[in-house]
Amino acid sequence: QISIWYGSDTNTRTTDLIVDIVGYTTETAGGPQGPAGPAGPAGADGQDGEDGARGPRGFPGADGADGARGPRGFTGEVGQDGPRGLPGADGADLYERTIVVNSNGTPVQNGTALLTALANSTGTAASPRTVLLEPGVYDVGSTRLDVTSYVSLIGSGERVTRIEGDGAALAAVGTGTNLESLSLVLTPAGSNANVLRVQGDDVIVRNVDISLTNAGVVDGITVGASSDRVLIDGVNVEVDDFALSIGGLTDTVVRNSRCVSSADSAVGMGGTGVSNVTIESSHLETAVTGQPAVRLFSNSPTYTVTITHSTLVARDGGSVQSSSSDAPAHAETFKLFNNFMEVDDNFETLTQDPDTIFLCAQNSRIAASGAAEGGDDVCY
């Protein structure tokens, strides 16, 4: 509304004037409002408001996968030695059925300690005993070393544990005995002796060296009559009589052994009764001319002898020789399989008993000339 004054100051009047900018119109009553025009463009953003208060901490998320292992660090310096511990218990208290014999004395003193330990060891089938020997030399003099039944004598190795003596015999073992890992060295006091005598059942002689310091017509190992289930394994015997002498009524296995005689057969067998002898993977050698490597020396044996995968060495004495008896009740059987026989000249199987049976296969021999021969029907 615009007021216009006209006339004098004392006679002032007013009138109403409506001006339509777009067009001229008279004042009318208000009509309906027209539609809103389109929105104008947005204005510029206002300034950021202040940060709100920090919300509560959320729950931890799941663990991520392990990363790759980093390179190994440098080795740290060696730490200082810790303090010395308290002394341990007496070794004697650690065993109930075993005696340990040390070798910190002279050979004679050690031998006396060994004899004492054996005298104090009494075993049974239900409660056997063991005597352990440290490395060293044990001289028992002329006293025979008697290892009674169910007592085992075990050394620290045949090269480091040595038992020596100068009697008619050095050692004897009984039923249920193990003799292992030592050497027996005899200085014989006379003839017709033996270094080791086995007299009993279920005996094991393993990893034992047997030798003499001088000649004396001495057997290496004598397996006495009626000794059953005897195992001789990994034994080295070098004497001047039978390296192995095996009696009647025995069951003996020789395995992985070296048996050498300088004056007789390597293995001699004889005695009454039925006996079984098996020799496997062994070296049997006689150094004397005219003796076979293996022979039966009794006129009344009944033996079955099996020799396999072994070497027999003789000098014009034959490979094996049966007894001289021709009684049918005393027949022997030799089974020679897969053996190698090295000879100087004659290497036949000597059959003095016509009842002897030879079963041979896959044996070979080499004579002095070096010529190899073979044949199953003549055992070489």
Secondary structure by P-SEA (a helix, b strand, c coil): cbbbbcccccbbbbbbbbbccccccccccccccccccccccccccccccccccccccccccccccccccccccccccccccccccccccccccccccbbbbbccccaaaaaaaaaaaaaaccccccbbbbbbbcbbbbbbccccccccccbbbbccccccbbbbbccccccccccbbbbccbbbbbcccccccccbbbccccccccbbbbbbcccccccccccccccccccccbbbbbcccccbbbbccbbbbbccbbbbbccccccccccccbbbbbbcbbbbbbcccccccbbbcccccbbbbbbccbbbbbcccccccccccccccbbbbbbbcbbbbbbccccccccccccbbbbbccccccccccbbbbbccccc
